[in-house]
């Protein structure tokens, strides 16, 4: 029996491969590559195209990501020759899906690089009041690269999708109570009841079921 096609998932802003730790036992083909270093003033589209060259497995694959990673995954899938589909997990497919309150954060993006220093202090101070998923992501944030965070926060707020993304086969799953990207502003294929923004952490069973189902359908159609 041939190996399953690789499933390349990119984490959210400030997170790392631990964001998908609850998915790995059920999805052994899951790969979470490291981010490459962005160039100064590089757009998200240009960055994604460089990343695609680095992570290309040279065979049919699935690409996806959560939050910020979902946007990058969309641009990666647009240029990756063998990408069968892109899984958008608690993320957006268009610039219009960014809510107005997120757009208002643009002036403060130069200060986002301070978060790795502040995050451990906040976890220590607010630990008992933080929900486990939030605490876990904040711990990852404390270990993130400051320069990457500064670049990425600006890149996502100024992102304009490349024309190639219109050809990508997108499968989108979203939390009903997502406050970062409200569900009414996106058009997901599946909405998880009671789930918020960190859907891959809080509702891994739903995400695994969605990924498995869509990959199986796409693979059967291609064969």
N, C-alpha and C positions, 0 to 999 in steps of 0.2 A: 504493500500500500504506500503510495507516494506521501512525502511529507506535506503537511498543511502549508498553505501559502503564508508567508510571514505577515504578522499584524503589527505594524509600526505605529505606536501611540506616543504622542508628544504631550507632556504635562502642562499644567497651567503656569501662570506667571509666578515665579518664586518657588515653585514646587519642583520635584524631581521624580525619579522612577518609583519612589515610595507611594506616589499618588495612585498607582495602579497595583499595589501589592496584593489587594484583595481579589484581583482578577487573575493573577498568574497561575494559580493552581488549576483553574478551569480553562485557561487559554495558554497552553504551553508554547504556542507559536508567537506569543507576545514579545515584542522587542521595544525597549525604550531607549533610543539613542541619546547621547549627550548633545547639548547645544553647542554649536560652534560660536566662536567669538564674532560679534557683529562689527562691521566696519563703521567708522565715524560717519554719521548722517546717512547711513544706509537705510533704504526703505524696507518695509516688511516683505514686499514682493521680491526685491533683489536678494535679500537675506534668504528667503525661502528657496530661491533657485540655487543658491550656493549650497544650502543644506541638502537639497535633493540630490545633488551630485555626490555628497559625502555618504548619505544613508541608502542610496540605491542598491537593493540586493541583487540586481541583475536578473530578476525573475518576477513572475506575477506576484503581486502583494496587495495588501490592504493598508491604507494609511488613515490615521485619525488622530484626534487630540481633544483635550478638555480645556475649555475656556480659551485663554490665549493660544494654547497649543492647537486648538481646533481651527483657528484662523490660519496659523502657519501651515497646518496639515492640508488645508484646502488649497493653498498656493503651491505646496509641494506636490500634491496629487495632480495639479494642473500641468506640471511639466515632467513628472516621473513617468517614463515610457510604459512601464508595466503595472501601474496602479489600477486596480480593478474598481475601487470605490474609495470614498472618503467618509469616515465616521466622525460626525460633529457631535461632541458630547458636552452639553451645557455651554454651548458657544453660539456663534453667529455665522451666517453665510454672506451678509451684506453690511455695508457701512450704515445703511439706514436702520439697522436693527440695534445700533448703539443708542441707549436711552440718553436723554438730554443731561441727566445728572452725571453720567460717565463722561460726556463731552466737556463738562465744566471742570474736570480734573486736569485738563491740558496745561494750565499755567503752573501746576505743582509738580509736573513730571521730573524737573531737574532735581527734586528733593527725594525722589523715590529711592535713590541709592542709599539713603540713610536707614532704610527699613531693616537690613540685616543687623545693624547695631542696636536698633530699638526693639526689634521683635523678641529677643531672649528676655529682655527686661519686662516686656508686657506679659510674656508667658509666665514668668516668675510672679509677677504682681497679680495677674488675673487668672492664674491657672485653675483655681477651684470654681471659677464662674464660667470658664470657657468649655464649650462642648468638645468632646474628644476629637471630632474631625477638624474643627477650627484650630485646636491646640496643635494637632499634628502638622497642619499646613503652616502655621506660624513658626513651628520648630524648623521646618524645611526652609522657610523664608529667612530665618536667622543664619542659615548656612549658604544662602544664595550669593551669587556674584553681584556686587553693587553696580558695576558698569553695565552688566547685562540687564538688570532691572530698570535702570535709567533709560537705556536705549529702548527696551521692549515696551515700556509704558508709553513712551512717545510714539513708537511705531504703530501700536494698535490704535491709538487715538487719531492718527493721521492716515490710517490704511484706506486705500481705495482698491477694490478687487481688480485683478488683472482680467482682461477679456477671456483668457483661457479657462478661468474658473467656471464659465458658463457650460463647458463641456464635461465637467466632472460629475460623476454619479455620486450624489451626496445622500447619506442616510443619517438622519438627525434624531437624537434622543435628548429630551430636556426635562428638567424638573418643574413641576407645577408651581412651586413656590420660589423659583429662582428670582432673587432680588437684584442680581447684577445685570442679567439679561432677561427681563420679564418675558414670560412665555407668550404673552399676547403680541409681542413685537417680532416673534420668529414663527416659522412654519414647520415645526418638528413632525417627523413621521410617528413618533411615539412620545407621549407625555407620562411621566412617572408621578402618580398621585402622592402628595405629601413631601416630595423631594425638593431640595433647594439647589444651590449652585454647585455644591461639591458632590454631585450625584455618583461619581465613580467610587467615592469613599463611603458615602452613607447608604447607597442602594446598589452594591456591586452585583447582586443577583439579577436585578433588572437589566443592568448594563450588559452583563455576560449573556443573558438570554437574547437581548436585542442584537448584539454582535454576532452571536452564533447563528441566529435565524437569518439575518441578512447575508452573512457570508455564504451560508449553505444555498440560499436562493440564487445568489450571483454566480456561484461556482457551478450549480446545476444548469443555469441558463447558458453559461459559456461552454459547457461540455455538450 
